[in-house]
């Protein structure tokens, strides 16, 4: 699974729109769209915030399977 697919899946599983997630993370909804379309990768700091928000590991967030 690509990171952008995992990011979208995490958001959708929690029933959040890109705008709702952006508000919760204090970022723009354009950033959410860019990340989830694979145009841009979130910074490591934002990945940590996302993983904490979703209460998952960074490996899970980026779709890494061990």
Backbone bond lengths (Angstrom), bond angles and torsions (degrees), N, CA, C in turn:
res aa  C-N    CA-C-N  psi(-1)  N-CA   C-N-CA  omega(-1)  CA-C   N-CA-C  phi
1 X - - - 1.456 - - 1.528 108.18 -
2 X 1.299 116.39 134.69 1.458 122.23 177.10 1.528 109.71 -76.00
3 X 1.326 115.70 154.29 1.468 120.01 -178.05 1.530 111.39 -58.23
4 X 1.332 117.68 -40.58 1.464 119.58 -178.05 1.527 110.80 -64.94
5 X 1.326 116.67 -33.63 1.465 119.45 178.00 1.527 110.54 -68.46
6 X 1.325 115.82 -40.99 1.455 120.60 179.14 1.527 111.14 -64.62
7 X 1.343 116.40 -41.72 1.462 119.97 178.99 1.527 111.03 -60.87
8 X 1.312 116.27 -44.37 1.467 120.32 179.56 1.529 110.65 -65.97
9 X 1.328 116.47 -43.23 1.458 120.33 -178.93 1.530 111.59 -61.60
10 X 1.326 116.60 -43.03 1.472 120.34 178.85 1.523 110.74 -59.83
11 X 1.322 115.79 -44.96 1.470 119.62 -179.51 1.520 111.16 -64.64
12 X 1.331 116.50 -46.93 1.465 120.44 -177.48 1.523 112.22 -65.29
13 X 1.331 117.53 -35.61 1.462 121.03 179.00 1.527 111.85 -62.83
14 X 1.308 116.12 -25.69 1.462 120.35 178.73 1.516 112.76 -96.17
15 X 1.329 115.97 4.40 1.460 120.71 175.29 1.516 114.05 69.24
16 X 1.316 116.93 30.25 1.464 120.84 -178.59 1.525 111.04 -103.83
17 X 1.306 116.05 143.22 1.463 120.42 171.46 1.527 107.19 -83.81
18 X 1.335 117.67 162.81 1.464 118.84 175.37 1.534 112.35 -56.94
19 X 1.301 117.13 -37.55 1.467 120.61 179.79 1.528 111.13 -66.18
20 X 1.318 117.58 -42.63 1.468 121.06 178.75 1.526 110.97 -62.91
21 X 1.329 116.34 -43.85 1.463 119.87 179.23 1.522 110.45 -63.92
22 X 1.318 116.75 -42.57 1.466 120.92 179.41 1.527 110.87 -58.39
23 X 1.313 116.68 -42.78 1.462 120.22 179.04 1.520 111.16 -63.66
24 X 1.319 117.10 -42.09 1.461 120.72 -179.07 1.527 112.03 -66.79
25 X 1.334 116.50 -32.36 1.461 121.04 -178.94 1.525 112.79 -95.24
26 X 1.315 116.07 -0.54 1.460 122.75 -178.77 1.530 111.46 54.81
27 X 1.327 114.47 52.06 1.453 122.78 174.89 1.523 107.66 -135.78
28 X 1.299 117.51 -179.81 1.464 119.65 -179.17 1.530 110.55 -89.45
29 X 1.320 115.40 152.43 1.465 118.35 177.07 1.523 110.23 -67.80
30 X 1.341 117.24 -23.27 1.463 120.00 176.27 1.532 110.37 -63.74
31 X 1.341 116.26 -37.84 1.469 118.99 176.33 1.518 110.69 -61.21
32 X 1.313 117.14 -44.12 1.462 120.75 179.84 1.521 109.71 -59.44
33 X 1.323 117.78 -47.38 1.458 121.68 179.13 1.531 111.52 -60.90
34 X 1.322 116.99 -41.82 1.484 120.24 -179.89 1.525 110.84 -64.51
35 X 1.334 116.83 -43.14 1.461 119.94 179.44 1.517 111.17 -63.68
36 X 1.340 115.44 -44.83 1.463 120.00 -174.51 1.528 113.39 -77.43
37 X 1.312 117.13 -11.97 1.467 119.87 176.35 1.531 110.88 -98.94
38 X 1.328 116.42 -4.47 1.451 120.62 179.16 1.519 113.83 81.56
39 X 1.329 117.40 8.72 1.470 120.53 179.22 1.519 111.94 -70.47
40 X 1.332 116.29 -37.83 1.466 123.34 -175.77 1.519 108.08 -142.03
41 X 1.321 116.52 146.38 1.456 120.69 174.30 1.524 109.25 -95.54
42 X 1.326 117.51 141.85 1.465 119.16 175.61 1.526 109.65 -68.03
43 X 1.318 116.23 153.67 1.467 121.12 176.62 1.529 109.22 -64.85
44 X 1.316 115.89 162.58 1.461 119.08 177.72 1.525 110.42 -62.42
45 X 1.325 117.14 -35.55 1.460 120.03 177.78 1.527 110.76 -62.23
46 X 1.326 115.97 -41.86 1.461 119.09 179.03 1.529 110.69 -70.66
47 X 1.317 117.92 -34.71 1.465 119.79 176.25 1.525 110.50 -61.30
48 X 1.325 116.07 -40.41 1.471 119.85 177.69 1.524 109.95 -64.00
49 X 1.319 116.76 -43.61 1.479 120.03 178.10 1.528 111.06 -62.14
50 X 1.329 116.11 -41.96 1.471 119.80 179.06 1.523 110.88 -64.18
51 X 1.326 117.01 -45.86 1.466 120.37 179.37 1.524 110.93 -61.20
52 X 1.316 116.87 -42.76 1.467 120.46 177.21 1.527 110.66 -63.56
53 X 1.320 116.75 -43.23 1.460 121.11 -179.60 1.528 110.78 -60.67
54 X 1.338 115.99 -44.16 1.471 120.28 -179.11 1.526 112.77 -83.42
55 X 1.344 116.98 -6.86 1.460 122.96 -178.11 1.527 111.46 58.26
56 X 1.344 114.27 48.57 1.461 121.22 177.63 1.528 108.12 -134.15
57 X 1.337 116.16 168.24 1.461 120.10 177.68 1.531 110.06 -78.35
58 X 1.322 115.68 163.58 1.467 119.40 175.01 1.525 110.74 -62.37
59 X 1.332 117.50 -36.51 1.464 120.20 176.92 1.518 111.24 -58.89
60 X 1.318 116.02 -45.48 1.472 119.88 178.23 1.516 110.82 -63.39
61 X 1.321 117.14 -41.66 1.449 121.55 -177.72 1.516 111.75 -59.33
62 X 1.321 116.38 -41.77 1.467 119.67 -176.71 1.520 112.49 -91.24
63 X 1.325 116.76 5.45 1.454 120.30 175.38 1.521 114.11 77.81
64 X 1.331 116.54 20.79 1.455 120.42 -178.95 1.517 110.05 -81.17
65 X 1.322 114.34 128.87 1.462 121.38 177.47 1.529 108.45 -107.40
66 X 1.323 116.76 131.25 1.465 120.80 179.21 1.490 110.87 -90.78
